[in-house]
Amino acid sequence: MTALAVLACLSVAVALLAGTVAGLCAFIAGLLLWGALHLRHLNHLVLWTREPVGTPVPRAMGAWGRVFADLAGRTRLAYDMRERLSSALERFQDASQAMPDGVIYLSDSDTIEWLNLRAEQHFGLDRDHDIGAPVVNLLRQPEFVRYLASGNFEEPMVMQCVRRQGLTLQIQIIPFGDDQKMVLSRDISQIEKLETMRRDFVANVSHELRTPLTVVGGFLETLVDGLDDFEREDVIRFLNLALDQSNRMRRLIEDLLTLSALETGAPAPSEERIEIGALLKGVYDDTELLSGGRHQVTLDVQGGGYLLGSAKELHSAFSNLASNAVRYTPEGGRIELVWTHDAQGAVFSVRDTGIGIDAADIPRLTERFYRVDRGRSRESGGTGLGLAIVKHILTRHQAMLRVKSALGQGSVFSAHLPKARFIPLPAQASRS
């Protein structure tokens, strides 16, 4: 309006000096020049809108200068907001990538919009190729397709992954936004394995306790129903058999308590300075007592010294290895207890001439209740927990168990202890 007022005044002045026609011509020429200037600034504005975000706005005088200044201010605000949103999105995506769970974002038509690395691993997907593809074309397992189509996502589903054997996934779908969905996947393979182990453990304990309880119950029932029908010697024999079975249950419960304490991370006992000769002599005496003269048992200590650790636990571990040799070695066989050491540490080995172990069974020997010969172990009073206890005790002492065996050729069980736990002495090897 100011420009028009100025133009009108100039036109009136021209009309007064040069006549009405000249004043009108001057006014029209001024309007054309003013319109051309506006068109020029408008063209600059149109061209600026086609430039990349962040391009400075054109400069101008007057009203257009104020317009461009306002646009520049709003552009800066919009650009800053876009940068903040972009940064927040990047942080969110980085956090999603770091999640231990898989995350897939689905559109309203169930096509993949985004997924993190864990989801790629869980489902065997490729972000570079699979984004934009319908999820049911890539995850074709019937249970997942039914779960997605049901629309009932209150409870998660559990699915065995076809593309990765042994992988069990818990999948939860969460609706959000405008009919969009978020698919969360969690690897529960270890939880499933532990649950299976728990069920097997309960079943094994029940089985191991049911057998001696049945025997004890049967003997007692027999005696209650007909005590006067049996000679005193028969009654004593029945009671002794029942006592054997009760002792077997007691040993089983003691082993279960020991194993439970080891597996639940019970605090390690204070370390002691254990004299090796005395420790191995105690193991040797236990082995001789269990064998009852049925085997030739020898002890070979090649260099004395001391061990740092729990005397009670190490005695239990070494005695378990030796008692296993007694149980699985036929009468007349030979059992050798050998102690050696070298630059890497010390080794306690139990060598026997027993029935041996098939190569397929060796990796499973330290499982609870796993027996190579179930009948023979039960007959000799084994609980099936000995090697599991040995494994945990050695682990607590940074040691490891190694097994060499072949069917019909005997076995060698070796406990390898680290150098840090062995204090050698320069004494000569002693033999007994």
C-alpha atoms as one frame of an Amber mdcrd trajectory, in Angstrom:
protein
   0.000   0.000   0.000   2.866   2.358   0.681   4.321   1.664  -2.766   0.956
   2.327  -4.419   0.566   5.592  -2.496   4.036   6.735  -3.546   3.308   5.753
  -7.167  -0.008   7.687  -7.110   1.684  10.822  -5.755   4.371  10.680  -8.432
   1.720  10.201 -11.129  -0.237  13.265  -9.894   2.951  15.317  -9.927   3.686
  14.261 -13.519   0.045  15.063 -14.490   0.332  18.565 -13.033   3.606  19.202
 -14.842   3.042  17.379 -18.176  -0.671  16.834 -18.415  -3.175  14.160 -17.510
  -2.095  11.690 -20.231   1.503  11.834 -19.131   0.490  11.309 -15.502  -1.685
   8.288 -16.437   1.145   6.830 -18.528   3.546   7.293 -15.641   1.112   5.523
 -13.252   0.643   2.572 -15.659   4.413   2.266 -16.184   4.953   2.299 -12.429
   2.337  -0.450 -11.949   4.003  -2.588 -14.610   7.432  -2.073 -13.036   6.054
  -2.856  -9.565   4.315  -6.023 -10.875   7.483  -7.160 -12.685   9.435  -6.759
  -9.420   6.873  -8.890  -7.558   6.952 -11.529 -10.295  10.756 -11.618 -10.075
  10.705 -12.165  -6.299   7.923 -14.734  -6.688  10.011 -16.592  -9.270  12.967
 -16.562  -6.866  10.701 -18.031  -4.186   9.478 -20.805  -6.515  13.027 -21.661
  -7.539  14.108 -21.698  -3.881  11.398 -24.229  -2.970  12.901 -26.619  -5.538
  16.378 -26.472  -3.990  17.631 -29.000  -1.402  16.637 -28.505   2.234  19.017
 -26.069   3.885  19.560 -23.796   0.831  19.587 -20.120   1.986  16.467 -18.126
   1.050  16.791 -15.301  -1.549  17.493 -11.751  -0.392  15.206  -8.822  -1.138
  14.211  -5.343   0.026  10.931  -4.180   1.469   7.984  -6.502   1.934   9.666
  -9.352   0.134  12.689  -8.969   2.402  10.449  -9.425   5.439   8.720 -12.395
   3.788  12.049 -14.048   3.019  13.325 -13.346   6.529  10.236 -14.982   8.047
  10.638 -17.959   5.708  14.301 -18.263   6.662  13.355 -18.318  10.356  10.683
 -20.966   9.903  13.026 -22.972   7.669  15.694 -22.969  10.362  13.158 -24.127
  12.942  11.893 -26.868  10.646  15.437 -27.940   9.799  16.430 -28.064  13.490
  13.295 -30.060  14.317  14.024 -32.437  11.453  17.588 -32.905  12.708  16.354
 -33.615  16.228  13.788 -36.095  14.948  16.383 -37.732  12.707  18.821 -37.984
  15.622  16.102 -39.422  17.870  15.182 -41.943  15.193  18.816 -42.975  14.804
  19.162 -43.408  18.576  15.968 -45.444  18.650  17.194 -47.643  15.804  20.584
 -48.053  17.498  18.801 -49.073  20.702  16.635 -51.507  18.737  19.747 -52.983
  17.139  21.292 -53.485  20.573  18.226 -55.279  21.945  18.621 -58.990  22.703
  15.205 -59.529  21.094  14.310 -59.441  17.411  12.138 -56.532  16.253  10.174
 -56.300  12.975   7.875 -53.388  12.064   4.981 -54.319   9.787   2.818 -51.951
   7.755  -0.990 -52.042   7.715  -0.696 -54.582   4.875   1.791 -56.728   6.862
   4.804 -55.853   4.720   8.170 -55.449   6.433   9.044 -51.797   7.050  12.086
 -52.281   9.297  13.875 -55.018  11.243  16.904 -55.221  13.479  19.913 -57.503
  13.248  18.582 -59.956  15.845  15.392 -60.456  13.816  17.519 -61.162  10.743
  19.346 -63.860  12.721  16.177 -65.332  14.244  14.215 -65.609  10.998  16.980
 -65.864   8.407  16.002 -62.549   6.766  18.055 -59.998   4.836  17.279 -56.330
   5.429  18.666 -55.220   2.069  16.317 -57.520   0.142  13.329 -58.231   2.398
  12.137 -54.759   3.407   8.860 -54.075   1.589   8.060 -57.790   1.149   4.965
 -59.384   2.766   6.110 -61.088   5.951   4.022 -64.228   5.310   5.933 -64.749
   2.043   9.147 -65.022   4.037   7.951 -66.628   7.298   5.758 -69.394   5.993
   5.490 -71.554   9.096   1.770 -72.337   9.510   1.654 -71.517  13.233   3.070
 -68.022  12.630   0.718 -67.362   9.713  -2.273 -68.426  11.842  -1.102 -66.300
  14.763  -0.709 -63.213  12.550  -4.082 -63.726  10.886  -5.953 -64.391  14.138
  -5.635 -60.839  15.438  -5.534 -62.195  19.002  -2.129 -61.183  20.312  -2.766
 -61.222  24.059  -0.561 -64.277  24.557   2.789 -64.946  22.872   3.366 -68.017
  20.752   6.279 -70.468  20.824   7.703 -71.653  17.527  10.490 -73.980  16.483
  12.476 -72.157  13.817  12.705 -74.129  10.580  15.623 -72.169   9.115  17.811
 -72.695  12.211  17.708 -76.137  13.744  17.533 -76.178  17.539  16.279 -72.589
  17.790  13.081 -72.036  19.770  11.472 -68.584  19.548   8.840 -66.897  21.654
   6.957 -64.460  19.395   4.733 -61.584  20.506   2.879 -59.262  18.106   2.022
 -55.753  19.382  -0.382 -53.577  17.333   0.392 -49.828  17.194  -0.238 -46.747
  15.079  -2.593 -47.038  12.094  -3.024 -50.820  11.877   0.745 -51.315  12.101
   2.321 -54.172  14.049   5.566 -54.826  15.870   6.815 -58.426  15.939   9.057
 -59.235  18.917  11.034 -62.488  18.921  13.028 -63.918  21.814  15.383 -66.894
  21.796  14.180 -69.263  24.538  16.171 -72.289  23.376  18.188 -72.364  26.606
  15.053 -71.972  28.724  13.406 -74.838  26.837  16.535 -76.938  27.312  16.580
 -76.202  31.039  12.890 -77.020  31.301  13.501 -80.335  29.540  16.409 -81.025
  31.897  14.171 -80.201  34.869  11.473 -82.607  33.688  14.071 -85.298  33.043
  15.639 -84.636  36.429  12.334 -85.006  38.270  11.548 -88.169  36.312  15.007
 -89.628  37.018  14.905 -88.816  40.723  11.441 -90.334  40.971  12.630 -93.454
  39.190  15.813 -93.748  41.260  13.896 -93.429  44.527  10.944 -95.589  43.498
  13.061 -98.701  42.959  14.623 -98.894  46.463  11.361 -97.778  48.086   9.563
-100.600  46.300  12.140-103.091  47.553  12.016-101.790  51.128   8.216-101.677
  51.077   8.023-105.198  49.676  10.301-106.648  52.356   8.473-104.884  55.169
   5.083-105.922  53.827   6.274-109.521  53.589   7.519-109.475  57.173   4.369
-107.789  58.507   2.093-110.301  56.783   4.012-113.408  57.819   6.728-112.741
  60.391   6.070-116.024  62.152   6.463-117.944  58.878  10.148-117.000  58.440
  13.261-118.204  60.168  15.355-115.658  62.038  18.079-115.886  59.378  15.568
-115.011  56.629  14.259-112.065  58.635  17.817-110.747  59.135  18.556-111.196
  55.414  15.395-109.250  54.469  16.270-106.490  56.917  19.834-106.274  55.596
  18.542-105.983  52.033  16.139-103.261  53.141  19.030-101.510  54.916  21.103
-101.637  51.733  18.283 -99.996  49.795  17.789 -97.316  52.461  21.540 -96.601
  52.384  21.287 -96.278  48.630  18.505 -93.692  49.005  20.576 -91.842  51.610
  23.578 -91.703  49.252  21.335 -90.482  46.455  19.914 -87.690  48.605  23.400
 -86.705  49.801  24.644 -86.561  46.204  21.602 -84.523  45.186  22.278 -82.024
  47.963  25.955 -81.825  47.019  25.165 -81.341  43.345  22.508 -78.739  44.138
  24.979 -76.740  46.223  27.575 -76.888  43.430  25.138 -76.008  40.628  23.543
 -73.073  42.449  26.895 -71.375  42.863  27.368 -71.974  46.565  30.359 -70.007
  47.920  33.581 -71.929  47.494  35.059 -73.104  50.790  38.192 -71.423  52.048
  41.228 -72.766  50.231  43.551 -75.081  52.087  47.094 -76.255  51.558  46.480
 -79.962  50.919  49.291 -82.504  51.195  49.007 -84.629  48.046  50.280 -87.844
  49.576  47.688 -87.813  52.357  44.878 -86.881  49.952  45.678 -89.692  47.520
  46.241 -92.211  50.333  42.699 -91.490  51.537  41.335 -91.994  48.005  43.297
 -95.236  47.713  41.902 -96.536  51.028  38.323 -95.696  49.940  38.861 -97.518
  46.642  40.271-100.616  48.365  37.326-100.673  50.751  34.774-100.378  47.947
  36.531-103.032  45.864  36.590-105.461  48.804  39.554-107.323  47.337  37.855
-107.962  43.997  40.379-105.839  42.065  44.073-105.112  42.012  44.282-101.457
  43.117  47.600 -99.551  42.917  48.629 -95.990  43.760  51.488 -94.305  41.875
  52.476 -90.834  43.102  55.121 -89.391  40.799  56.361 -86.429  42.771  54.783
 -85.069  45.937  53.726 -81.561  46.801  50.681 -79.590  47.794  47.371 -78.548
  46.230  45.503 -75.327  46.885  41.776 -75.895  47.207  39.081 -77.655  49.186
  40.336 -80.944  50.599  36.774 -82.213  51.069  35.700 -81.410  47.499  38.866
 -82.709  45.823  38.704 -85.914  47.862  35.085 -86.326  46.748  35.978 -85.756
  43.084  38.956 -88.129  43.070  37.036 -90.796  45.035  34.130 -90.588  42.584
  36.477 -91.248  39.670  37.987 -94.217  41.493  34.612 -95.637  42.604  33.366
 -95.508  39.016  36.349 -97.605  37.988  35.439-100.171  40.666  31.810-100.338
  39.518  32.627-100.806  35.846  35.639-103.121  36.174  34.924-106.883  36.384
  36.287-108.867  39.287  40.010-109.559  38.901  40.598-106.382  36.922  43.236
-103.745  37.587  42.674-100.148  38.775  45.574 -97.692  38.802  45.525 -94.357
  40.631  48.279 -92.187  39.147  49.507 -88.707  40.098  51.827 -86.823  37.728
  52.809 -83.221  37.093  54.550 -81.159  34.426  55.037 -77.539  33.407  51.302
 -77.093  32.754  50.114 -78.351  36.142  49.173 -81.649  37.762  47.081 -84.630
  36.662  45.252 -87.236  38.716  44.328 -90.240  36.548  42.275 -93.344  37.196
  43.037 -96.162  34.768  41.043 -99.365  34.703  40.690-102.546  32.679  36.907
-102.401  32.781  34.174-102.699  30.182  35.112 -99.454  28.471  32.858 -96.747
  27.038  31.584 -96.245  23.523  32.777 -93.011  21.901  29.167 -91.837  21.484
  28.597 -92.014  25.256  31.678 -90.051  26.359  30.251 -86.510  25.802  27.235
 -87.369  27.991  29.078 -88.921  30.935  28.792 -85.847  33.164  25.018 -85.562
  32.708  22.974 -86.254  35.806  21.778 -89.875  36.033  23.461 -90.836  32.770
  24.856 -94.363  33.010  26.745 -96.396  30.455  25.611 -99.643  32.080  22.556
 -98.844  34.216  22.158-102.306  35.692  25.803-102.713  36.737  25.913 -99.268
  38.350  22.751 -99.889  40.368  23.979-103.271  41.542  27.118-101.667  42.960
  25.269 -98.783  44.610  25.882 -95.988  42.112  23.583 -92.968  42.118  24.311
 -91.727  38.582  25.438 -88.338  39.923  29.131 -88.978  40.561  30.605 -87.574
  37.354  28.243 -84.583  37.430  29.645 -83.791  40.886  33.205 -84.311  39.630
  32.640 -81.893  36.763  31.366 -79.109  39.035  34.094 -79.588  41.638  36.824
 -79.452  38.997  35.241 -76.365  37.446  35.328 -74.644  40.862  39.064 -75.431
  40.961  39.678 -74.217  37.359  40.384 -77.826  36.421  38.948 -80.045  33.711
  38.041 -83.696  33.189  39.299 -85.675  30.206  38.191 -89.183  29.270  39.832
 -91.768  27.038  38.090 -95.078  26.534  37.074 -97.779  24.082  34.648-100.660
  24.445  36.307-103.677  26.010  39.625-101.857  26.481  39.153-100.038  29.770
  39.083 -96.320  30.493  41.276 -93.454  31.684  39.635 -90.587  33.596  42.020
 -87.674  34.184  41.540 -84.560  36.308  43.844 -81.821  34.966  44.591 -79.162
  37.568  46.169 -75.803  36.647  49.717 -74.912  37.573  48.515 -72.175  39.926
  46.957 -74.772  42.250  49.963 -77.100  42.431  53.012 -76.570  44.631  55.595
 -79.240  43.718  58.324 -80.550  45.984  61.753 -81.739  44.860  61.180 -85.080
  46.576  61.589 -88.269  44.584  58.538 -90.065  43.264  56.992 -92.424  45.771
  55.104 -95.580  44.964  52.726 -97.742  46.933
